[in-house]
Amino acid sequence: MILQALYSYYQTLQEQEGNRLPREGYSSAEVSFEIYLNESGQVSSVRPYTNEKGKNIRHTYNVPKQNKRSGMGAKPYFLCDKAEYLFGSALSMREQSRVGLQELCHNVLQYCATQSSEVRALRAFVNQSSEQLVAQLIAVTNEEIRDMLRKGGLCVLKYAPTGRFFHDDSLIQQTWERYYRSLQNEATGDEKQMCLITGEMTPKHEIARLHPSIKNVIGAQSSGAAIVSFNKASFCSYGREQSYNAPASQKAVDAYGYVLNKFLADPNHRVRMNDTTIVFWAEGVSEQEQSLFSLLFQGNMGEVTENELDDSESVRTRVKNALIRIRHGQGFKETFKDIDMNTKFYVLGLSPNAARLSVRFWYTGTLGEIGERVWQHYKDLCIIGLERTPTVRQLLREIAVGHDWGKIPPNMEGQMLRSILHGLPYSNAIFAQLINRIRSETDDPQKNQYKIGPLRAAMIKAYLIRKARLNHNRSLEGELTMSLNENSTSTSYHLGRLFACLEKTQLNALGQSINASIRDRFWGAASASPATVFPRLISLSRHHIAKDDKWGRYNDDQIEKVMNALPEVFPRRLTLEEQGIFALGYYHQRQSFYISNSNQSKQVKEGSEHE
């Protein structure tokens, strides 16, 4: 299903891009160097591709077919290959590689019906000795460029007098295509197998022996890794070897490999989540539809352009303001009514596994279905104090030790993404880790990191509300509101509110500069075993109230108001989920203090006047 969807997209690209796609006998290759040959076939220049900062980059070209190669003695490529094959011992590399290139070029050029200056230059270059190449390289390059050549990267040949690629020359193209067809015709045997991608019966010689290398997957080999591969007898059946165990025509294999590598090289089709690389695409080729998913999961991805600042209806602006739109009652379809909701969408999660790739998850659905589930995820997260749409990584950073990106627990991103796409609760492991982080950490205002901030409170709310929805617990689902819910029936929620009131009472009386507040000292015990801590904290609050002439009476009223919502006996233990509700109550009460600060001042003033 995965390979079929990629092949189907290739057919869509054929209609869209036309001649830009590699045709039969050609491959798409990422090139790092240009090697210029003069009329005599001598190297006149070597130019690495670099950006404005001098960093090495790659350009993609359609070059003569480059089949996947492995092991020692790998076959060379025609007109585009590594420096090892082009120069051999001239760069202190294996001369055998250059010998293989010479043999290939002689075999190809024997199909050349006529001669041209480009063909003569190519023949002359191939026939040069290592000593000649050494002198030429020393004359036109420095040691730095020669080191870059030794480290790898594909080199493409150019004809210096015209500045034209050799593989773009019509005569050389015709020569290569005759040679390529001759290889196809030499294949023997009439046995046919069904291509598992297209469903067509295909001659055995047209079945791909090796599937293409897939590049740009985080953690995989830079040269690429296989998504379909057999290299052990235990993987094989019916006496077949290598990829003949999963027969697919070379044409179909090249097509899916081209599309998948194209997506992985494009940030608008790829999201990195810890050790998983997520690829996504829609059946259509509309730019809006293609970019929507990356924006939904990356939110504030990239810099906002000046045009987007003025365009409140751009896709990026609408995603960034998703929480604001949700608070105003807007749904996904209403927000993105200009996008075709029936467009089919695909999401593929890949992670490295030695020289191969593992499929972490595969999801298909319409853009409307995926969008609604992501929108529900945002709606569940929506909480007072959270103004920007958070990404999945920003959320999971809250469960990492010290808010360190590199310490996000493995597999968590894949678990959360799967929960979002399928409309399921977040995993218990994410919630347990979050509660542990809240219990063990303290505030660090300089780094803008807090024990219980908007993102952590939003994650708690979303976890609880999604689980309540799954269990059809409408009562709890209704009580988990965006802001303070004084009518909640949850004892845990009101205990969190009470803890916030007691903390405020202490800070008002003693000042913000105290060494440790009751939150620093008693949070763990208060949220897990309230009966052992709260009587002592309430007794302590009486001293704080008596000491505070300004806020004492107001804080006393707040404590009494919350106490009226609690049972006479404090619970001995709170479960993990009840501890989450405790934290949510605490956060809501704290936020209400900030919002109603002016009202508090007014009440204090009115109380003084009454006295």
N, C-alpha and C positions, 0 to 999 in steps of 0.2 A: 504493500500500500504506500509506503514512504517513497520508494523508488519510482513507483507509477506516478505519484503526484509530482515529483520532480521532473520526470520525463514529460508529463503533460504541460508543465510550465515552460519547458524548453520549446515545445511546439507553439505556445503562445508567443514566446520571444522571437521565434522565426518570423511570425507575422509582423511583429513590432520592429525588430532590429534588422531583419533582412541579411544583407551581406556582412554585417559585423560579426555574426556568429561563425565559428569554424566549420567549414564544410567537410565532407568526407575526405579523409587523408590528411587532415590538419588538426592541430590542438591549440588550445589557449595556454600560453606560457607567460610566467612572470619573469621579466628580464632585468638584470642588474647592470650590465655593461654593453657598450657598443664597441665593436672592433672594426676599424676602418682599414680596408685593403686598397692599395693603389692599383694601377693598371698592370703592374708586374706581379701582383699578388703579395706584395710586401706589406707588413703592418705599418701604417702611417700614423695611427692614433688609437689610443684606448681611452674611452670616456665612461667613467662610472656615473650612474644616475644618482644625483643628490638633490636635496631640497635647499631652500634659502639658508637654512642653518647648517648646511654641510652634512646633514644626516643622510645615510644611504636609503634610497627608496627603490621601488620596482615599477616598471611599466609593463602592461599586458599587451601581447601581440598574438596574432594567429600565425603559427609557424608549422612547418612540416611535422607530421604525426610524431608524438612523443609517447610511446607506450611505457607503462610503468616498468621499472627495472629494479632488480634486487640482487644482492650478493656481489661477489668479486666477478670480474670479467663481464660486467654489465654492458649491453650494447650501446653504442653512441647514438646521438641524434644528428640529423642533417641540418646544417646551417645555424643551429641554435643549441649550444651545449655549454657545459662547464669548461673553465679554462684548462682543466686537467686533460680533456679530450682534444682541445684545440692546440695546446702547446706542449703537453707531456713533459719531458725532461727539461725543456727550456725554462720551466718554472720549478724545477726540482720535483716534478711529479712523475707519475707512472708513464713511462714511454709506451707501454702496451696499450694504454687508452688511446693515444694518438694513432697508433698503428691501426686500431679498430676503426677510427674515424677515416683514415686514409682508404681503407678497404671499402667502407660504406660509400664514400664519395666516388670512388672509381666505379663501383657497381651502379650507382645512380646515374652518373654522367655518361655511361655507355649508351643510355637511352636518349641522349641528346642528339637530335637530327642535324642540327647546324651549330656553328660556333658564333659566339659573340664576345665582346670585350669582358663582360661579366663572367662568362663561363671560363674564358682563358685565365682571368685573374684568380678564380676559384681553384682551377686545376693547379696553377702555379703555387698558390698558398699551401695546398695540401701536399705537394711534392717537395716542399722545402725541408732541409735538414734541421735538426735541433740547433746546430751551431748558428745557422742563419737566423733562426727565430730569436735566439738569445741576443744577438747583436741588434736586431730590430727592436726588441722590447727594451733593451737598455737605452737605445737612442730616443725612444718616444715616451717612456714612462719613468717614474721615480720608484724608489723602493716601497713607498707607501701604497701606491697603486698595485704594484706586483704582489704585495702582501694581501691586499683586498682580493685580488684574483685567486690567490691560493686558498683563501678562506671559503670560497664557493660563490654560488650565484650564477645564473645562466648568462651567457654572452651571445649576442646576436651579431651577425656579420653585415657590414654595410660597404657599398662600393663608393670609395672616396670621391672619384671624379663627379658623380651625380648626387651623392648623399642618399642614395636609395638602398633600401634593404635588399639583400640578395633574394630573400624568399618572396619579394613582391615582383621580381622580374618575371615577365610572362613566359619567356623561354625556359627558365629554370623551373617555374611552376609546372609547365607541361612535362618537362623531363621527370620531375619528381612524381607526378601523377601516373605516368607510364610505368615507372618503377614500382609504385605502390600497387597498381593493378596487377602487375606481374606476380607480386608476392601473394595476392589474393588468389590468382589463378593456379598457383603452384600447389595450393592446399588440396590434399587428396581425401577421398572418402565421401560417400554420399549420405552418411548417417546424418539425421536431423534431430534436433532437440527443440523443445518449445521454449521460447524466450519468456522468462517469468515476468518481464516488465511489460512487453507489448502483447504477449499471448500468441505471437506468430511462430510458425515452424521455421527454424533457421538452420541452414547447413552448419555442420560442426565446425568448419574452418572459419565461420563468421561469429562463433561464440567467443566471448572475451575470456582469455586465459587468466588475466589479472584485472581486477577492478581498479579504478583510478585512486590516486592518493588525495585525501581530503585535507586541506590546509586551514590554518587560522583557527583551529580548535584549541582553546586554552589548555595548556599542560601537555599537549600532544607534541610529537616530533615536528620540528620546523619544516622538514622535508615533506611532511604529510603522513597521514595514517589511513588505514583501510577501514571502510565500513562493512565490506564483504570480503572475507579472506578465509582460506583453508590451508593450514600448513602442517597438520598432524594427521596420522592415519585414523585416529579416533574420530576426527571430524568428517571423514569421508565415507561414502557408501557406494554400492554397486560398482566398485572398482574404478571410480572416477577420482581424478586428482584436481587440486587447486580449485579454481572457480567453476569448473565444469560440474561441480556438485550443486551449484545454484546457477544454472545456465541463463545467460543473458547475452543478447547480441552486442557486438562491439559498438554498433551505432547507438543503441539505447544506453549502454554503459557510459560512453563518451558524453551523451546528452545529460544524464543525471549528474555526472561528475562536474561538468561545466557549470550547471545551474547551482549546485550546492556550494562549489568553490566561489562562485559569483556572490551568493548570499553571504557567505562567511567573510568575504572581503569588504562588505558594505555595512557600515554602522547602522543604516536604516533598516537592515534585515537581521541584525544580530544584537543580542544582549548577553553580556557576561554576568553569570551569577556564581560567584565563588569558583568551584571546580567544574561547573557546567556551562557550556556555551549553548544558548538558545537561538535557534533560527526560526524565522516566521515569514510567511508570505501569503498573499491573497491570490485568487485565481486571476483576477484582473490585473492591470498594470497601472491603475490610477495612482498617482503619487500620494494623494490624500489617504487612500485606503491602505497603501503600503506602509506609510509612516505612522498611522494611527496606533498600531500595536506597540511600537517602540516608545511612543510618547506615553501611552497608557501605563507602561511599566517603568519608564525612566523619568516621567514627569517633566522635570526642568532640564532635560537633556540639552547640552550645548548652549551657546550664547544666543540670546534672543536678538534678532535683527531689528533695525530701526523700523522697517515696515511692519513687523509683528507688534512692536510696541504701540503702533497706531491702529492696528487691526485687532479689535477685540473678538472677532469671529474666526481668526486663524485657528487651525487645528491645535497648535501648540498652546496658544493662549487659553483655549477652551479646556484643555486637559489640565493646565496649571491651576486654573480657577475652578476645578471640579468640585472642591469642598464648598466653595461659596455658592455655586450653582445648586448643589444638593440642599444647602440650607434654605434656598429659595424655592425648593420643591421641584427642581428640574430633573428629569430623567435622562437616560442615555440617548434614547431615540429623539427626544425633544432637543437635546444639545447638539446632536449630530444628524439632524434631519436631512442634510444635503449629501449624506453618504448612503450608498446602497447597502441596506442591512442584510440582503440575501447573498452577498458575496461570500463564497466559501473561503475559509481561512484555515491555515495549517500551522502548527507549532511543533517543533522538533527539538528535543534536548539531547545534546551530545556531551560525553565526557571521555577523557583519554583512558586507555587501557593498554599499556605497553605500546606496541606498534599498531594497535587497532583502536577503534572507537566503539564505545558502548552507547546504546540508545537508552537514555534515562527515561524519557517519556515521549509520547506521540499523541497529539490532540488534533482533532479536526472538528470543525463546526462553522456556522455562519458568522460573519462579522457582528451581526446583531446579537447572537447568542453569547459570544465571547465578550462583546462590549457590555452587555447587561450584567454579566457576572463580575467583570472588573468594576463596573459602576456600583454594584452591590457591595463589593469589597471596600470601595471608597466610602460608601454610605455607612457601612458598619464601623469604619474608622472615625467617622466624623464626630468630633468632640470639641467642646469649648477650649480655646487656646491654640488649636491647630489650624493654621491659616493656609499653609502650602501643601499641595498634594505630594505625599511622600512616595518614594520608590520602594520596591521590595528590599533592596539592599540597605536603604536608609532605615527601614524598620528592623531588619535583622542585625544591624549594627548595635541596636539597643540591647541585644542579648550577648554581645561579644564582651569579653573581659576588657575593661578600660576603654570601651567604645572603639576598639582597634579593628579596622577593616580586615586585617589579616587574621583576626582571631574569631571570625564568624564561624561557628561550628559547621563542619562539612555536612553536606546533604540537606541542610536546613532550607536553602534557597529553592532547591527542587521540590521539597515538601510543601513550602508555602505556595509556590507557583501552581502546583498540582491542586492544592486546596482552592485557590482562586478560580482556576479554569473550570473546575468541576462543581463549584459552589458548595464546597465542604468546609467544616470547621478547620481552623489551623491545627497543626499537630499538637498533641499533648506535650511532646518534647520541647517545642518552642515556648509554650506557656510555662512549663516547669523551669526552664532556663531563665525566662524573664523574671519570674518571682524570685529566683535565687539571686539574680543580679540586683534587684530592688532591695532585697534583704541585706546584701553584703556591701553595697557601695554607698558612698556619701556624695554630697554635692561638690562640684568643682566649677564655680561660676566663671573662672578665667577661661576654661575650655567649653563653657556653655553646656556642661554635662550635669544632669541632676538625677537624684535618686528616683524621683517619680515626676517626669516631665510630660509634655503633651503627647509625644510619640509612644511612650510606654503606657500611658493611660489609654491612648487610642487602641493599642494592641490588646490590652486587657479587655476593653469594652467589646472589640470586634471578636475576640476569641469566645467570650461568654455569650454574646448575642448570636453568633453563628451556631454554637453548640445548642443553645436553647431552641433555635429555629429547627435544628435537626431533630431534636427530641420533642418537638411540638409543645414546648413549655412557653405558651403565649404570655403567661403571667410574668415570668422573669424577663422575657424578651421586651415586654412593654415597659418594665421598670428601668431597663438599661438605656437611659436617655443621654442626650448630648451634654446637658448641663445638670446642675444640682436638682435632685429629685427628693424633696422633703417628704413626699407621700409614699416613699418606698416602704415595702413591708419586710425588707431584708435587715436582719439584726447586724450582719457583717457590714453592710453599707453604712448604717448609722454609727457603728463602732469606729469606722474610718473617719466619719464626720466628727465624732467626739474627739478623736485623737488630734485632728487638725485644730479644733477649738482649744484644746489643752495646750498644744504647741504654741498657738498664737498668744494665749494668755501668758505663758512663760516669757516669750520674746518681747511682748509689750512691757512686761514688768522689769525684765533684766537687760533688755537691749539686744540688738542683733549680733553683738560682738562676743557673746559668751562662747566658751571653748567647745561645749557640746550641748545641743538641745536634747529634749526628750526623744526627738525622732532619731538622733544619732545613737542614743543609748538604749532606747526601749522599743524600736520599731519591730524587731524580730519577735520579741516576746509578746508584744501587744497584738500583732497580727496573727500569731499562732496560738497563744494561750491567754486570752484576754482576762480571765478570772484572776490570774496571778499578778497582773500588772496594773489594771485600771483602778482598783481601789486606792492604790498608793498614789497614782498620778492625780486622781481627783482630790485626794487629801493635800497633795502638794500644790494643786491649783488654788486652794483656798488662801494659802500664804501669798501667792502671786497676785490674786485679786485684791487682797487687803493692802498690798504694797503699791498697787497701781491706781493712782488717783484719777488719771485721765481715762483709761480704757477699762478699768476694773469692772464697773457696773455693766457696761455693754457686753464684755466677755462672759460675765456671770450669767446674763440673760441668754446668751447663745448656748452656753453649756447646759443650762436648764432646759432650753427648748429641745436640744438633741436628746437629753436624758429622758425626756417624756416619751420619746419614740422607742426607747429600749426597754427590755424586760427588767424585772427587779434583780434577777440574778444574771451575772455575766456568764457567757458560755465558757466551758473549760477548754475546749479545743475548736479550732477552725480548720476545715479542710483546705486543700490547695486552692480550689476554686473560690472558696469563701475568703481566703486571703486576697485573691484577686479583687473580689467585690469590696473588701476592706480598703484596698489601695485606691479603687475607683471612687469610693465615698470620700476618702481623704483628699484626693485630687479635686473633686468637684467642690468640696467645701473650701479648699484653699483658693480655687479660682473665684468662688463667690465673694471671698474677702477682697480680692483685687478689684472686682467689678463694682462692688458696693462700697468702696472706700469712702467716696464722697457722701454716701448715705449714712455711713457710720459716723463720720465727723458731724453730720447734721444732727444725728440722734444724741451724740454726746453733748453737743451745744444746747439742744433743747432740754436735756436732763439737767444741765447746770443751771439754766434759767429757771426751771421749775423749782429747783432747790432754793 
